[in-house]
Amino acid sequence: MIDGENVGPATVDHLVFHTYALFKTLGLNGGGQVIPIHKRGMASLVEVWLPYGRTEVAVKVPDENLLGVIDGKAQAGAVNPAKEVDDALENPLSSPKLDAVAKAGATVAIVVDDKTKPTPTHLMLTALLNRLGRLGVRDKDVTVIFGCGAHTMTEAEGEAILGEALRSRIRVHIHDCVASDLEYVGETSFGTKVTVNKAFLDADVRILTGDIALHYYAGYSGGRKSLLPAIVGLDAIRHNHAFLVDPKATTGNLEGNPVHLDMEEALHLVDVDLALNVVLNAQRDVVKAFAGDVDAVFHEGVQVVKDLCTAPVASPSEIVVVSPGGFPFDIDLYQAYKGLDAALQVVKEKGVVVLVAECVEGYGNKVFHDWMVRYASLASIRRELQRNFVVGGHKAYYYLKALGKVRIILVSVMPDYYAAGVFKLRTAKTVNAALTAALRLTGRQGKILVLPHGSTTFPALTLPKEA
C-alpha cells in the first residue's frame, strides 16, 4: 500500500534494490532524485522528487509497481556557459562572424524568448552586447524584442528576465501580434500571409535568439520559431497553427510536418543576419550553444536535443506520473500540456496520467477556457480549428483529445471549479493522494512510470504500444 504523506525517514533497504536492476534491464534513465525507502512491516517504496513550480514534491511509489523513472540523458552543463556562448559567436555555422555585418553606427534588433521559456536570455544578450560594443555599436542603438507570438507579457516581466542593469542599457519592445504597423513580407506555399514586427525589419542588423527544445506540434522550438510565431501577425500565427491537426505535426518530428515547413518558409521571407541558440539540460544549464545561419544552427541543435532528450522505454504502463518540469513549464495549465504530451507517449489506452503542475497562473488563456466550455466533443473543436483557427482553442483540442484516451488527475493550486468543472480533469490535493486514486482506477497491480521533466523528455517506445 502507499503510505500517503506519512512515510518516515528514508533508509536504504535491500528489498528495493531490484528496482534499479529493473531500470537497467529496461534501458531506462533514472531521473529526478530517487530514494529507496522502507518501513518495517510495510511495502517497500521508492521516493521520486518532482519539480513543482519553484520547488519540489515527492511521490512515493510501491516498489513492486514501479516500472521505471524516465528522463533524458544525464548531461552536465558547460563548465563556463559564457565562454560556450562566446565561442559559438566566434565560430559561426555557415555564415560570417557578426563583425562582418555589425558596424559602428548600425542599428540592431535582437529577438528573445518570452516568459514561458527557460532560455538564459541574460547570458546570451550580455555576450551579444559585449561583442557589438567592441564593434562600435552603441547600446542605445540596440532594440531587444520579446517574441511573444500571441502570448501577452508585461514590462515588469520583461525586466525580470533582463535584469535592471541590462534593461537600462537598451531599448525594449514587447511584440504585439495585432499592432497596426506590422509589415507584409510575403506568402508561403502553404498560404500563410506573413506580416512582421516593424522594429525588427527596420534594423540594419537582425538577430534571432532562443533555445532549441522539444515542441509538441512544431517538432522542436528554436531557429525559425523566433520569427513565426514570435514576431509575426496574428493571422499568420492562426494560419500556421491550424496545421497542428495534421498527423505529422508531432513532438520531435520535422519530416513532412506542415507546421515546421511553413515556419521555415516564413523565415526565408526575411533576411536574418545571425541566430544564437542554446540547448539546455533538464536542470536548465547550457549544454551547447550554436551561432550562425538560422537553418544550420537549428539543425545542429536539433541533433543535440534528440540525443539528450530521447529516453527509450520498453513498454507502456497503466499509470504515468509526470511533472512538466516545474516553473516556467507548469506556470499554467496551458503550458503544462507539454508535460502531458510526453506522458501520453507511454501510457496505455484508458490508463491514468497524474499531472503534477502547480499552475500558479491558473489556466493561462481565456480562449482555452471558453472553448472548453463551448465545445463538448473533440470532433466539434477539430472542425472549428480547421474552419477558423483561434490561438488557445488548439489547447482545448489537445486536452479533449487526451481525455478521450486516458483519465487525468491534476495536482495543482487551481480551484476545482476550473480544473474539474471547466477542464474536465480529476483533481487531488497531493501527488500521493493522486497516485492512490490512480491505483484504485487501474487496480492495485497497475504498473507505474514516472517522468520528472516531461516537457524536456521524449519517451520512445521500443515495442509497439499495447491497448
PyMOL commands that set and color helices and strands:
alter all, ss='L'
color gray80, all
select helices_A, chain A and resi 14-16+18-26+81-90+98-100+121-134+139-141+155-162+164-167+198-202+223-226+234-245+258-267+294-309+333-344+366-374+378-387+393-403+416-419+431-442+454-456
alter helices_A, ss='H'
color red, helices_A
select strands_A, chain A and resi 34-37+45-52+55-62+66-69+108-113+142-147+171-174+183-187+193-196+205-211+214-215+219-220+274-280+286-292+310-313+317-322+347-356+407-411+426-428+448-451+458-461
alter strands_A, ss='S'
color yellow, strands_A
deselect
rebuild
show_as cartoon
